[in-house]
Amino acid sequence: MNTLRLTCSVLALNLSLAALAQEPVEPAINAEEQEMVVWLDEREEEMLALLERITNMNSGSLNSAGLDAVAAVFDEELRGLGFSTSRLPGELIEMPSCPGSEYSVDLADHLLARRPGNGSRLLLMGHIDTVFPPDSPFQTFRREGDTIYGPGVADMKGGLVVMLYALKALAAADALDEAAFTVLLNSDEEMGSLSSRKYLEEEALNHDWGLVYESSGIDTMTRQRKGIGQARLVVTGRAAHSGGAHEQGLSAIKELAYKIVQIENMTNYETGLTVNVGVVNGGEARNTISPCAEALIDLRYPQPEQGVAAVELWREIFERVYSYPVDSGEITTESYINLHRPPKIPTPESDYLLDKTIAIGRLLGQDIGIVDSGGGTDGSLTQGVGLPTIDSLGIAGSGAHSNREEARASSLAERAALSAVLIRRLTRE
């Protein structure tokens, strides 16, 4: 009986040790870390003033002047912290389109900042673009108590302020030299990081940890994300008078409609794959058989092989003619396809980083949960090439990509303190 009890006690002890090994045990906040927390608390209004300033600068993804203006703000701030800065060139990406609706995206330059140091090599990332163009009615910062509103306050200008002030707090504590820092702020994340992906992946290969300052949502951090793909589809037919020569026409709109049904039917909630035809355009006049029609398509997928299979099916759908019983060869389809975000699949190293962050948050009085997401970030790119990355260190907010976008003002100092302590501890491991 005594042997049995001893065996059970040893087993229970081993199970407890195994459980402890799964989560990092963080020491209490020390005096130096508490000084950084206090330093940040005292600068909450200063942080809000900077967020108001940059929120009121329109930086829609195609507004190069606005993007350059926001980048200039952070260029100056980072140089003030001893970073060397440079610009990485954007890119003009042309896609197929119907005549008269030529579609291309002229992506602005990106900001790269470096500061040499000892210890770990940290890559800090954020995007300066928003989804709101200059003619959007949602343009200005507004505050009501502890709630702030405006384009990008959550996604992700609030996160940029969190990142900057975490670095400032480390500088105030004479701790910036304890790590080698790279900051990469891209201008095209909302477009799929089409020109910045190569820079992100290149930098990821030369760092130990990746930190992305997307919104932390309603006090959550994201562990896993779906991959994202996009397609632009252009169908060309033959125009004809819809009354006098209807039979001579080959409607591009009709063919696109058939294709849309096939594309939308790819959605499978059980496997997690979703497809959305989000924008459709076509035709010349009510009484003309449409000679051209086009669509923009969004794809989300949990596993890499699902993205590859979806692209293969897209190509089959694009090549086939559905709307006319005899394919005369006159209905043609041209497409642009890009799997621009791989799924972010957790690894032991990324889980360690996530658990460590949440444990530090608890020590700071921040109760942060864990979620999975169908939304994408650049953390998917960096983790995809092997860099353990946490991608939701920014402000607590909601309503992104809508005129309901809002954030909690007091979370600016909270999340900056969380990052400052996290970075300090990572550099000393």
C-alpha positions, 0 to 999 in steps of 0.5 A: 500500500505504501509503495502504491502511494509512493508511486502515485505521488511520484506520478503526480509530481511528474505530471505537475512538472510536465504541466509547468514545463509547458508554460514559462514561469515568469518572475515577478516584475522587478524594480527596473521593469516597474520603472518602465511601466510608470514611465509609460503610464505618465505618457498616456496623453502623449501617446494619444496625441501622437495617435490622433496626429497620425490617424488624421493623416489619411494613409489608404493603401494607394495614397502614396503621399499620405503613406510617406507622411506617416512614414516620415513621422516614424522615421524621425522618431526612430532616428531619435532613438539611435536607429539608422533608417532607409526606404525599401522600394515599393512596386507597380503591380498590374493586373488584368482588367476590362477596357476602361477600368485598368487596374494596377496598384502602385505601392509606396515605399516601406520604412526600414530601421536598424539599431545594432546591439547585443543579445537577441535579434528582434524584428518589430513589424507594423503597417502604416496603410489603412483600408480607407481612401482619401475620399472615405467619409471616415477620416478623423480621430475622435475620443469619448472617455476611454474610447477612441474612434478613427481610421486605423486607431486599431488596425493598426496605427494604435499598434505603431504607437505601442511599438514606438513607446515600448522602444522609448521606455527601453531607451529611458531604462538604458536597455536598448543596447541589450538587443539588436533591433530591426523595425520594418513598417510596410505600406501595403499590408492591407493589399496583401504585402504584395511588394513587401513580402520579400523584405519581410521574409528576408529579414525574418531569416536573420532574427531570433524573434518576431513581434507584430503590432496588430490589434490585440482585439478585445484583450486577446492574442492570436495563436493561429491564422488562416492563409489568404489568397486573392484572384482577379478574374476578367472574362471577355465575350462579344458585344451585340445589340440586346434587341436587334442582334441578341443571338450574335452576342456572347455575354461576359457577365453571363459567363462570369455569373456561372463562374461565380456560382462555381467559385462560391461553392468552394466554401466548406465550413467543415474544412475551414476553407472560405471563398468570397467574390467581393467585387464585380464589375462589367458591361457597357450599357443596359441594351448591349450584350456585355463584352467584358466582366471582372471580379475580385476574389478572396480565399481563406484556408487553414492548411497550405495544401488547401490553398494549392488545391483551391488555386488548381480548382480556380484555374479549372473554373476559369478555363471552362465555359459554362454559359453556352453549350458550344464553346466557340473559343471567343469567350476567354478568361484572364486571371491574376492569382496570388497566395499572398499569406501562408497559414500561420501554424503554431510551433513550440517556439511561437507557443513559447513566445505567446505563453510568455507574453500572456504570463507577463501580461498577468503579472502586469494585471492584464488578463489576455486570452488566446484566439484563432483568426481568419484574418491575416498579418505579416506574422504569417509570412515571417513565421512561414519562413521559420521566425517564431512570431507573435502578431497581436501586440497592439492596442485593444480595439475592434471594428477594423475595416469599418466606420465603427473602428474603435480602441481603448485609449488606456490600452496604449500604455498597457500594451506598451508596458507589456512589450517593453517588459517582454522585449527586455526579458527576451534580450536577457535569455 
